Structure formats: C-alpha cells, structure tokens
Amino acid sequence: MRRTVVAGGSLAGLLATRVLHDVADEVVIVEPDDLPDGPRNRAGTPHGDQFHVLLGMAQHLFAHWFPTLFDRLAAAGTVPYPTDDARMFLDGSMRLPVPGDQLMPVLRPLLEWHVRSEVLALPRVRLVRDRVVGLTAGLARVNGVRLASGAAVTADLVVDATGRASRLGDWLLRLDFQPPPKRRMELDLGYATMLYHRYPDQRLDNLFAVHSLRSAGSPEPGVSVVAPAGPDRWICTVSAYGKQRPGRSISDFRARCDREPAAGFAALTRECEPAGPVEVHRFAHSLRRDFHTLRHFPAGVVPMGDAVASFNPVYGQGMPSAALHASALAAWLETGEDIHAYFERLKVLVDAAWQTSATVDFALPHVPGQRPRGYRMMHAVGAAIDQATTADPVVAKCFADVVNMRLHPTALLHPKILARAALAKLR
Ligand SMILES: Cc1cc2nc3c(=O)[nH]c(=O)nc-3n(C[C@H](O)[C@H](O)[C@H](O)COP(=O)(O)OP(=O)(O)OC[C@H]3O[C@@H](n4cnc5c(N)ncnc54)[C@H](O)[C@@H]3O)c2cc1C
C-alpha cells in the first residue's frame, strides 16, 4: 500500500497507525485538535480527565506494539498494582485477589501523549491538523478523504477512528451506500473526578488502589475508584446513574466518598487535601454500529475503536477493544481477505464486550428497552458468579480473566464455574 489515511489521532487512531506503518509507505493521521506537547487533555477527548484503567488485554497489546511504553509510564509515576496492593470490592465485600493480576490505573492524557510520541517518531507517519468531512471515491472504491480546509488526501485505505460521534454513516450515504444500523443502550451515567494531594508511598486503608462496584441492586449503583496519579497525587472518580449522577460540588464529592462501602474512599477525604476542581463527564448511552450486517460496503475504508462500539466506561473496555480492533486490522491486512472478513472479526470482539456490559446494565432499573429472552435467568446466574468472586478463588480467577478481556464471557458458563458459584451461594 502506498498511502493510508487515519481519521482521528486519539488512541484508536494511534494504534491503527502503528499497525498500518508495518504495511504502508506512508500513514497520514488527520486530527482537528492542536495536539499538546505534553500530558495535557484536549477538546477532542472530553473524557480525558476521568479515571482510566488499562485492562490486562490492553496492557498486553500495548506492550507488544510499544515495548518501552510501560517503562516510560513508570518513570512518569504510573505503576501497575499487584493484587496485594490493590483491591476490588463488590457492594463492600472484597473480591478474592487473583495472584499475578495487576490493576493499571493510567492518566489518559499521559498515556496518549506517550503513545503519540512513539507513533509520530515512526519514519513514515505524517500528522495533518484538519478535520475529515467526507470520502472521495472512484471505480467503486474509496480513494481518499475530503478535509474541512478544502484539501483532499488520496489513500489506498482510510481508517475511521473518529470516536463514538463518527460521521462515517453520513459519508457512506453520500456515496450511495447504507450506513450501519446502530444499537443504543440509554444509561445516563455521570462521572466525577478529583485529584487529591498525596505524600510519597501513602496508602489508603493500607492499599494503593481501590476499585468499588455498587451493583444494580444497591441503593446507588455505580463504580468508584481511587489510585495514585504519580508520587504526589491521588486520582479519585465516583459515578452514578440518572438522578443520582454526581455534580461539580466538592462537598457532594466528599459525601459520596464518605458513604462508599469500601473504606479507602473515606480515608482519602479524611487524610488528604483536594488538589483541583471536580471534573464531570456525562455518558448518555452505550452504542454499537453493526457493520457486519451490511451486504454492500465500499472497498478502501474501515472503522475501528469507539467509532464501531462504545461501551459503558465503568467496565474499562474501550482501550482493550481499540487494541483488539487494531489487531483484527493487522490480521485482515495480512490475509488480504474481503472487507466482510474484517467485519466478522469485529463482530466477535464487539459481541463479547457488549455481552459483558449489557447483561449487567439491563439490571439497572432506569435502563429502558426490551430485555432479551431468558434475561432473568441470565442475570441471576451472573449475579451468583459475581458474588462467588468474593468467596471462590477459581471463580475469581475466571471472572478476572473475562473482565480483563483475556477470556470470552462464555468461559463463565463452564459447568465447573457454575457449580462452584452455586456451591458458594449455598455456603
Ligand atoms: C468517562 C469515560 C471513562 C473511560 N474509562 C475508560 C477506562 O477506564 N478504560 C478504557 O479502556 N477505556 C475507557 N474509556 C473509553 C476510552 O477512553 C476510549 O475507548 C478510547 O479513548 C478510544 O477511543 P477512540 O480513539 O476510538 O475515540 P476518541 O478517544 O473519542 O477519539 C476520537 C478522535 O477523533 C478526532 N476526530 C473527531 N472527529 C474527527 C474528524 N471528523 N476528522 C478527524 N478527526 C476527528 C477527535 O478529535 C479525537 O481525537 C472511557 C470513556 C469515558 C467516556
């Protein structure tokens, strides 16, 4: 391939660029934001101030493409926490620690800046500051992009990595192709994040990182996390749905920490001083675009990352999904198969992540929509497995592998896991 264009210079776009660099003479990233020369957030990633965790599969794939990335993140204060130092709670009960597993909290602007530095240092990558506004086509295939500045860039392949607000459907319509059908799950989720001062090696409730899930049956469902953001800061995020969404007031933030069932949050507000304002973010809905259902699709363009599917962020599936999409892109380019082969790979990945998040989210009473057939049973089984992670090490290990996207969610339905979950419930 001579030239490829990647629309969007965020994490999915950077991962696509890394993969395309192996097969193309030139990769052009088109990004409208003025990208900061440092770990600072920017307009195109409004969620960048919120807590992010890098799940196991993402850690694995990022390390594969960027072998020195984690050393550089560690030098900047990002450290993975083994299970002795980080704990996960479910409604205040501790999930059993899984030996070998590690929680990797990351400041998103820091991660993106390091990945971007590595990608832009690649010899055949060029960054163009502009916005993609459409596709150009000829002889039944896409052959480039149109830019807001009025310029056009020709390409053998265009990758849409413009995130969940992707306009690829509109661009396809203008070329007389159908847009992909969309599925939405209304969530009305609110995140609020604050930085707190931290003294070196400070622990909270004797831990470095605490992750607390309040399940759908609890009075205030959501997730809270506290973890170091470097040697002298804690980052703490609280979240809730609908009318219970957190606001911008520090006293509200503090009250939420104080009523968290996991003790580390109250320790934070008791022992540490705020180091910044409350940053909020609203996540209205999960979304997937089912490209695999399209019979006709032009050659020369592919979507990836949040432009394909964007899930409830409390499950931390966004970056591992983007990395898995990049991996699917690499495999597809290597085989030279038809575009539908790429969409089938995406379908398997999106189905798995959607299954994990949607099964749990349908239990939230405020989420509208028809539950799938057999949902009550599915939910009861899921809740029993979830509960068993606080009592049975084998279930806890399998659950951790699914959550970290190392195993498909159906692994939890293995008879051995179901039997152990039932036994744990009886006990
Ligand atoms: C509150 C919140 C918390 C999250 N927490 C986690 C977490 O803990 N772990 C995790 O793995 N994931 C998390 N995610 C998801 C994760 O941030 C995303 O999956 C990740 O950023 C990858 O997204 P992306 O690159 O596909 O899209 P985005 O990050 O949205 O980037 C899209 C890019 O495209 C650019 N762009 C837009 N339009 C155009 C255009 N027309 N032309 C060119 N460029 C364009 C934008 O400027 C931007 O740079 C969270 C998300 C949210 C909202």
The ligand as an SDF file (V2000), in Angstrom:
LIG
                    3D

 53 58  0  0  0  0  0  0  0  0999 V2000
  -15.8010    8.7100   31.1990 C   0  0  0  0  0  0  0  0  0  0  0  0
  -15.0290    7.6900   30.4200 C   0  0  0  0  0  0  0  0  0  0  0  0
  -14.1660    6.8290   31.0830 C   0  0  0  0  0  0  0  0  0  0  0  0
  -13.4770    5.8430   30.3750 C   0  0  0  0  0  0  0  0  0  0  0  0
  -12.6860    4.9640   31.0670 N   0  0  0  0  0  0  0  0  0  0  0  0
  -12.0270    4.0050   30.3980 C   0  0  0  0  0  0  0  0  0  0  0  0
  -11.1840    3.0810   31.0870 C   0  0  0  0  0  0  0  0  0  0  0  0
  -11.0620    3.1130   32.3160 O   0  0  0  0  0  0  0  0  0  0  0  0
  -10.5190    2.1400   30.3490 N   0  0  0  0  0  0  0  0  0  0  0  0
  -10.6590    2.0660   28.9900 C   0  0  0  0  0  0  0  0  0  0  0  0
  -10.0410    1.1890   28.3790 O   0  0  0  0  0  0  0  0  0  0  0  0
  -11.4550    2.9050   28.3150 N   0  0  0  0  0  0  0  0  0  0  0  0
  -12.1380    3.8800   28.9700 C   0  0  0  0  0  0  0  0  0  0  0  0
  -12.9180    4.7620   28.2680 N   0  0  0  0  0  0  0  0  0  0  0  0
  -13.0160    4.6400   26.8080 C   0  0  0  0  0  0  0  0  0  0  0  0
  -11.7530    5.1700   26.1210 C   0  0  0  0  0  0  0  0  0  0  0  0
  -11.4450    6.4810   26.5500 O   0  0  0  0  0  0  0  0  0  0  0  0
  -11.9340    5.1390   24.5940 C   0  0  0  0  0  0  0  0  0  0  0  0
  -12.3750    3.8830   24.2230 O   0  0  0  0  0  0  0  0  0  0  0  0
  -10.6050    5.4690   23.9370 C   0  0  0  0  0  0  0  0  0  0  0  0
  -10.4000    6.8470   24.0840 O   0  0  0  0  0  0  0  0  0  0  0  0
  -10.5160    5.1160   22.4560 C   0  0  0  0  0  0  0  0  0  0  0  0
  -11.3270    5.9380   21.7820 O   0  0  0  0  0  0  0  0  0  0  0  0
  -11.1340    6.3450   20.2360 P   0  0  0  0  0  0  0  0  0  0  0  0
   -9.7230    6.6530   19.9270 O   0  0  0  0  0  0  0  0  0  0  0  0
  -11.8500    5.3400   19.4210 O   0  0  0  0  0  0  0  0  0  0  0  0
  -12.0170    7.6860   20.2170 O   0  0  0  0  0  0  0  0  0  0  0  0
  -11.7570    9.0680   20.9400 P   0  0  0  0  0  0  0  0  0  0  0  0
  -10.8200    8.9390   22.0600 O   0  0  0  0  0  0  0  0  0  0  0  0
  -13.1040    9.6470   21.1980 O   0  0  0  0  0  0  0  0  0  0  0  0
  -11.0240    9.9440   19.8320 O   0  0  0  0  0  0  0  0  0  0  0  0
  -11.6050   10.3660   18.6260 C   0  0  0  0  0  0  0  0  0  0  0  0
  -10.5900   11.2950   17.9500 C   0  0  0  0  0  0  0  0  0  0  0  0
  -11.0750   11.6300   16.6600 O   0  0  0  0  0  0  0  0  0  0  0  0
  -10.9220   13.0330   16.4550 C   0  0  0  0  0  0  0  0  0  0  0  0
  -11.9480   13.4230   15.4800 N   0  0  0  0  0  0  0  0  0  0  0  0
  -13.2710   13.5830   15.6810 C   0  0  0  0  0  0  0  0  0  0  0  0
  -13.8800   13.9100   14.5290 N   0  0  0  0  0  0  0  0  0  0  0  0
  -12.9140   13.9150   13.5690 C   0  0  0  0  0  0  0  0  0  0  0  0
  -12.9240   14.1600   12.1580 C   0  0  0  0  0  0  0  0  0  0  0  0
  -14.0610   14.4570   11.5140 N   0  0  0  0  0  0  0  0  0  0  0  0
  -11.7540   14.0800   11.4840 N   0  0  0  0  0  0  0  0  0  0  0  0
  -10.5950   13.7570   12.1200 C   0  0  0  0  0  0  0  0  0  0  0  0
  -10.5370   13.5040   13.4500 N   0  0  0  0  0  0  0  0  0  0  0  0
  -11.6780   13.5970   14.1570 C   0  0  0  0  0  0  0  0  0  0  0  0
  -11.0940   13.6380   17.8470 C   0  0  0  0  0  0  0  0  0  0  0  0
  -10.5440   14.9220   17.9530 O   0  0  0  0  0  0  0  0  0  0  0  0
  -10.3650   12.6020   18.7050 C   0  0  0  0  0  0  0  0  0  0  0  0
   -9.0050   12.8710   18.7660 O   0  0  0  0  0  0  0  0  0  0  0  0
  -13.6380    5.7360   28.9700 C   0  0  0  0  0  0  0  0  0  0  0  0
  -14.5030    6.6060   28.2960 C   0  0  0  0  0  0  0  0  0  0  0  0
  -15.2010    7.5570   29.0060 C   0  0  0  0  0  0  0  0  0  0  0  0
  -16.1700    8.4410   28.2720 C   0  0  0  0  0  0  0  0  0  0  0  0
  1  2  1  0
  2  3  1  0
  2 52  2  0
  3  4  2  0
  4  5  1  0
  4 50  1  0
  5  6  2  0
  6  7  1  0
  6 13  1  0
  7  8  2  0
  7  9  1  0
  9 10  1  0
 10 11  2  0
 10 12  1  0
 12 13  2  0
 13 14  1  0
 14 15  1  0
 14 50  1  0
 15 16  1  0
 16 17  1  0
 16 18  1  0
 18 19  1  0
 18 20  1  0
 20 21  1  0
 20 22  1  0
 22 23  1  0
 23 24  1  0
 24 25  2  0
 24 26  1  0
 24 27  1  0
 27 28  1  0
 28 29  2  0
 28 30  1  0
 28 31  1  0
 31 32  1  0
 32 33  1  0
 33 34  1  0
 33 48  1  0
 34 35  1  0
 35 36  1  0
 35 46  1  0
 36 37  1  0
 36 45  1  0
 37 38  2  0
 38 39  1  0
 39 40  1  0
 39 45  2  0
 40 41  1  0
 40 42  2  0
 42 43  1  0
 43 44  2  0
 44 45  1  0
 46 47  1  0
 46 48  1  0
 48 49  1  0
 50 51  2  0
 51 52  1  0
 52 53  1  0
M  END
$$$$
